[in-house]
Amino acid sequence: MNFKIKSRIWIELDGEEFLGEGKVKLLKAIAETGSLSKAAKAINISYKKAWHLMDSVNKSSKKTVTINSVGGKGGGGTSLTPYGISLIGVFDDMNKMCWEFLDVQLEKIKQL
């Protein structure tokens, strides 16, 4: 028998998804590319969807998660605030600890 656990973790705020794997993936891509447009392309979603995802995170968050700079000579861009960077770290830690727990529990099932 080959047991496998399937799980996804997300955080809800007032019944709505605040932060999940997709939004964290987009935040990481923004951190890497410095641009919402480039981040959307990097994770293969439309700019419109990426904009809506970040807008919902910023509106529901107690602090600003991303900062947009207006284009000009060097072009515009999007960057993460220290709070946004912290959100990624905490979410990744929670995800990792949950998977470690689930792996231990799966081993217990295999031992039965």
LODOFI-229456 format. One line per field, with one value per residue: residue number from 1; residue in one letter; x, y, z of N, C-alpha, C in turn. Coordinates in Angstrom, 2 decimals, decimal comma, always signed. Layout:
N
n	c(NUM	...)
res	c(A	...)
nX	c(X	...)
nY	c(Y	...)
nZ	c(Z	...)
caX	c(X	...)
caY	c(Y	...)
caZ	c(Z	...)
cX	c(X	...)
cY	c(Y	...)
cZ	c(Z	...)
This chain:
112
n	c(1	2	3	4	5	6	7	8	9	10	11	12	13	14	15	16	17	18	19	20	21	22	23	24	25	26	27	28	29	30	31	32	33	34	35	36	37	38	39	40	41	42	43	44	45	46	47	48	49	50	51	52	53	54	55	56	57	58	59	60	61	62	63	64	65	66	67	68	69	70	71	72	73	74	75	76	77	78	79	80	81	82	83	84	85	86	87	88	89	90	91	92	93	94	95	96	97	98	99	100	101	102	103	104	105	106	107	108	109	110	111	112)
res	c(M	N	F	K	I	K	S	R	I	W	I	E	L	D	G	E	E	F	L	G	E	G	K	V	K	L	L	K	A	I	A	E	T	G	S	L	S	K	A	A	K	A	I	N	I	S	Y	K	K	A	W	H	L	M	D	S	V	N	K	S	S	K	K	T	V	T	I	N	S	V	G	G	K	G	G	G	G	T	S	L	T	P	Y	G	I	S	L	I	G	V	F	D	D	M	N	K	M	C	W	E	F	L	D	V	Q	L	E	K	I	K	Q	L)
nX	c(+0,83	+0,44	+0,38	-0,74	-0,80	-2,98	-3,19	-4,03	-3,19	-4,61	-5,27	-8,00	-9,92	-12,47	-14,20	-13,32	-10,75	-7,61	-4,85	-3,05	-1,56	-1,35	-1,41	+0,83	+2,77	+2,62	+3,41	+6,07	+7,07	+6,80	+8,66	+10,97	+10,99	+10,35	+8,14	+4,68	+3,49	+5,55	+5,79	+3,28	+3,45	+5,57	+4,45	+2,47	-0,17	-2,85	-2,33	-4,43	-5,70	-3,61	-3,40	-5,90	-5,65	-3,53	-4,65	-6,80	-5,42	-3,97	-6,11	-7,45	-5,57	-3,91	-1,79	+0,05	+0,99	+2,23	+4,04	+3,51	+5,27	+5,24	+5,56	+8,25	+11,24	+12,93	+11,01	+8,12	+7,17	+6,73	+7,00	+7,70	+6,58	+8,20	+6,38	+4,97	+7,03	+7,44	+4,96	+5,16	+7,26	+6,15	+3,91	+5,18	+6,61	+4,48	+3,26	+5,34	+5,67	+3,16	+3,20	+5,32	+4,21	+2,02	+3,40	+4,55	+2,23	+1,25	+3,19	+2,59	+0,14	+0,98	+2,32	+0,36)
nY	c(-1,19	+2,21	+4,93	+8,33	+11,71	+14,41	+17,85	+21,30	+24,50	+27,43	+30,77	+32,25	+35,23	+36,70	+34,91	+34,92	+34,06	+35,00	+34,55	+32,24	+29,38	+30,11	+32,95	+33,44	+32,37	+34,22	+36,56	+35,86	+35,75	+38,42	+39,55	+38,48	+39,46	+42,16	+43,30	+43,39	+42,64	+41,12	+39,15	+37,92	+36,80	+35,05	+33,13	+32,23	+33,41	+35,69	+39,25	+40,74	+38,96	+38,63	+41,26	+41,55	+39,59	+40,64	+43,08	+42,25	+41,07	+43,28	+45,00	+43,55	+43,14	+44,03	+45,69	+47,28	+45,25	+45,18	+47,54	+49,90	+51,45	+54,27	+54,36	+55,67	+57,21	+55,03	+53,10	+51,57	+49,64	+46,91	+46,18	+44,31	+45,02	+45,18	+43,87	+42,29	+40,57	+39,26	+37,96	+35,99	+34,43	+33,50	+32,09	+30,12	+28,77	+27,76	+26,07	+24,25	+23,09	+21,92	+20,00	+18,41	+17,38	+15,97	+14,05	+12,51	+11,49	+9,99	+8,00	+6,65	+5,53	+3,79	+1,96	+0,52)
nZ	c(+0,00	-0,75	+0,91	+0,89	+1,79	+1,25	+1,26	+1,82	+2,93	+4,25	+5,32	+6,81	+7,05	+8,62	+7,29	+4,66	+2,29	+3,33	+3,11	+1,24	-0,42	-3,16	-3,13	-1,58	-3,23	-5,32	-3,94	-3,36	-5,96	-6,69	-4,96	-6,06	-8,71	-8,65	-9,73	-10,38	-12,77	-14,03	-12,09	-12,23	-14,81	-14,32	-12,65	-14,19	-14,38	-15,10	-15,40	-14,42	-12,63	-10,80	-9,86	-8,60	-6,58	-5,01	-4,32	-2,73	-0,59	+0,44	+1,13	+3,14	+5,05	+8,13	+7,90	+5,24	+2,52	+0,02	-1,99	-4,46	-7,07	-9,13	-12,66	-14,65	-15,64	-14,97	-14,91	-13,36	-10,48	-8,13	-4,76	-1,75	+1,54	+4,79	+6,47	+4,61	+3,79	+6,20	+6,48	+4,48	+5,54	+7,99	+7,06	+5,47	+7,49	+9,06	+7,19	+6,68	+9,24	+9,58	+7,53	+8,42	+10,78	+9,65	+8,15	+10,20	+11,38	+9,25	+9,09	+11,45	+10,76	+8,75	+10,32	+11,56)
caX	c(+0,00	+1,19	-0,43	-0,31	-1,66	-3,22	-3,63	-3,69	-3,38	-4,85	-5,73	-9,20	-10,21	-13,90	-14,82	-12,71	-9,33	-6,67	-3,54	-2,93	-0,38	-1,29	-1,05	+2,22	+3,59	+2,65	+4,26	+7,47	+7,44	+6,96	+9,94	+12,04	+10,99	+10,16	+7,07	+3,48	+3,33	+6,53	+5,45	+2,14	+3,97	+6,43	+3,65	+1,50	-1,53	-3,04	-2,04	-5,68	-5,87	-2,57	-3,76	-7,02	-5,14	-2,78	-5,59	-7,55	-4,51	-3,70	-7,32	-7,86	-4,45	-3,83	-0,71	+0,29	+1,82	+3,03	+4,14	+3,62	+5,91	+4,76	+6,57	+8,96	+12,46	+13,38	+9,86	+7,49	+7,43	+6,03	+7,90	+7,06	+6,92	+8,71	+5,24	+4,73	+8,10	+7,16	+3,83	+5,68	+8,03	+5,26	+3,12	+6,06	+6,87	+3,26	+3,11	+6,38	+5,38	+1,99	+3,62	+6,12	+3,24	+1,27	+4,30	+4,65	+0,95	+1,17	+4,05	+1,83	-0,85	+1,70	+2,74	-0,81)
caY	c(+0,00	+3,45	+6,01	+9,68	+12,73	+15,60	+18,94	+22,68	+25,36	+28,84	+31,53	+33,02	+36,40	+37,00	+34,01	+35,05	+33,70	+36,10	+34,15	+30,82	+29,02	+30,89	+34,33	+33,44	+32,17	+35,51	+37,46	+35,47	+36,15	+39,88	+39,79	+38,10	+40,21	+43,58	+43,77	+42,57	+42,10	+40,04	+38,08	+37,20	+35,97	+34,00	+32,04	+31,86	+33,91	+36,98	+40,43	+41,11	+38,07	+38,98	+42,54	+41,30	+38,85	+41,55	+44,07	+41,65	+40,91	+44,60	+45,57	+42,82	+43,07	+45,14	+46,55	+47,16	+44,10	+45,55	+48,97	+50,13	+52,70	+54,73	+54,31	+56,89	+56,91	+53,65	+52,21	+51,37	+48,33	+46,51	+45,53	+43,88	+45,72	+44,24	+43,06	+41,30	+39,57	+38,48	+37,07	+34,84	+33,59	+32,83	+31,11	+28,99	+28,02	+27,02	+25,02	+23,24	+22,38	+21,09	+18,83	+17,53	+16,70	+15,01	+12,95	+11,65	+10,80	+8,98	+6,86	+5,90	+4,73	+2,71	+0,99	-0,24)
caZ	c(+0,00	-0,84	+1,46	+0,56	+2,37	+0,43	+2,13	+1,48	+4,10	+3,99	+6,48	+6,53	+7,87	+8,49	+6,33	+3,33	+2,28	+3,47	+2,61	+0,92	-1,20	-4,40	-2,83	-1,12	-4,44	-6,01	-3,15	-3,58	-7,33	-6,66	-4,30	-6,99	-9,97	-8,42	-10,61	-10,35	-14,11	-14,23	-11,14	-12,80	-15,91	-13,76	-12,08	-15,22	-14,18	-15,77	-14,59	-13,76	-11,48	-9,83	-9,26	-7,69	-5,43	-4,14	-3,81	-1,62	+0,56	+1,00	+1,74	+4,34	+5,99	+9,09	+7,41	+3,80	+2,17	-1,15	-2,32	-5,90	-7,46	-10,43	-13,73	-15,00	-16,41	-14,68	-14,88	-12,07	-9,90	-6,92	-3,79	-0,51	+2,77	+5,79	+6,91	+3,56	+3,88	+7,42	+6,20	+3,74	+6,46	+8,94	+6,31	+5,12	+8,72	+9,40	+6,18	+6,92	+10,48	+9,34	+6,74	+9,29	+11,63	+8,84	+7,82	+11,40	+11,52	+8,18	+9,51	+12,45	+10,02	+8,08	+11,33	+12,06)
cX	c(+0,87	+0,30	+0,16	-1,30	-1,77	-3,76	-3,22	-4,02	-3,65	-5,36	-6,93	-9,32	-11,66	-14,56	-14,28	-11,24	-8,48	-5,34	-3,53	-1,72	-0,24	-0,86	+0,40	+3,17	+3,72	+3,53	+5,73	+7,94	+7,62	+8,31	+11,11	+12,13	+10,89	+9,02	+5,88	+3,26	+4,29	+6,25	+4,29	+2,59	+4,77	+5,63	+2,47	+0,05	-1,64	-2,68	-3,27	-5,92	-4,86	-2,92	-4,89	-6,55	-4,41	-3,67	-6,36	-6,68	-4,27	-4,92	-7,70	-6,78	-4,45	-2,73	-0,56	+1,29	+2,74	+3,01	+4,33	+4,33	+5,48	+5,91	+7,18	+10,17	+12,92	+12,24	+9,32	+7,86	+6,59	+7,05	+7,11	+7,51	+7,56	+7,59	+4,94	+5,77	+7,87	+6,00	+4,29	+6,39	+7,14	+4,43	+3,96	+6,38	+5,66	+3,08	+4,10	+6,07	+4,16	+2,37	+4,47	+5,21	+2,49	+2,13	+4,45	+3,37	+0,79	+2,04	+3,34	+0,79	-0,19	+2,10	+1,59	-0,96)
cY	c(+1,25	+4,61	+7,37	+10,67	+13,89	+16,68	+20,28	+23,53	+26,78	+29,47	+32,34	+34,17	+36,78	+36,18	+34,07	+34,65	+34,96	+35,74	+32,65	+30,60	+29,86	+32,33	+34,43	+33,23	+33,47	+36,51	+37,14	+35,90	+37,67	+40,22	+39,51	+39,03	+41,72	+44,18	+42,83	+41,91	+40,92	+38,86	+37,25	+36,28	+34,80	+32,83	+31,68	+32,19	+35,26	+38,13	+40,83	+40,26	+38,41	+40,28	+42,34	+40,56	+39,79	+42,64	+43,50	+41,46	+42,26	+45,20	+44,87	+42,77	+44,26	+46,11	+46,33	+46,04	+44,41	+47,06	+49,07	+51,45	+53,02	+54,69	+55,68	+56,50	+55,47	+52,65	+52,07	+50,01	+48,09	+45,83	+45,15	+44,77	+44,71	+43,32	+41,96	+40,19	+38,67	+37,51	+35,82	+33,88	+32,82	+31,77	+29,89	+28,14	+27,17	+25,84	+23,88	+22,43	+21,48	+19,83	+17,88	+16,73	+15,62	+13,81	+11,98	+10,84	+9,71	+7,77	+6,01	+5,01	+3,55	+1,60	+0,11	-1,56)
cZ	c(+0,00	-0,38	+1,08	+1,16	+1,39	+1,35	+1,55	+2,69	+3,61	+5,27	+6,04	+7,51	+7,60	+7,38	+4,91	+3,40	+2,33	+2,80	+2,40	+0,03	-2,48	-4,16	-2,35	-2,31	-5,22	-5,26	-3,35	-4,97	-7,42	-6,04	-5,25	-8,20	-9,79	-9,24	-10,50	-11,71	-14,36	-13,30	-11,68	-13,93	-15,37	-13,20	-12,97	-14,87	-14,87	-14,81	-13,80	-12,52	-10,40	-9,11	-8,24	-6,43	-4,46	-3,56	-2,62	-0,39	+1,22	+1,71	+3,04	+5,41	+6,94	+8,72	+5,91	+3,53	+0,99	-1,33	-3,83	-6,14	-8,88	-11,43	-13,99	-15,82	-16,22	-14,69	-13,47	-11,51	-8,67	-6,02	-2,55	+0,64	+3,73	+6,33	+5,89	+3,58	+5,09	+7,20	+5,47	+4,69	+7,42	+8,23	+5,95	+6,35	+9,11	+8,46	+6,43	+8,16	+10,33	+8,56	+7,56	+10,21	+10,84	+8,44	+8,99	+11,57	+10,45	+8,51	+10,55	+11,77	+9,33	+9,05	+11,82	+11,36)
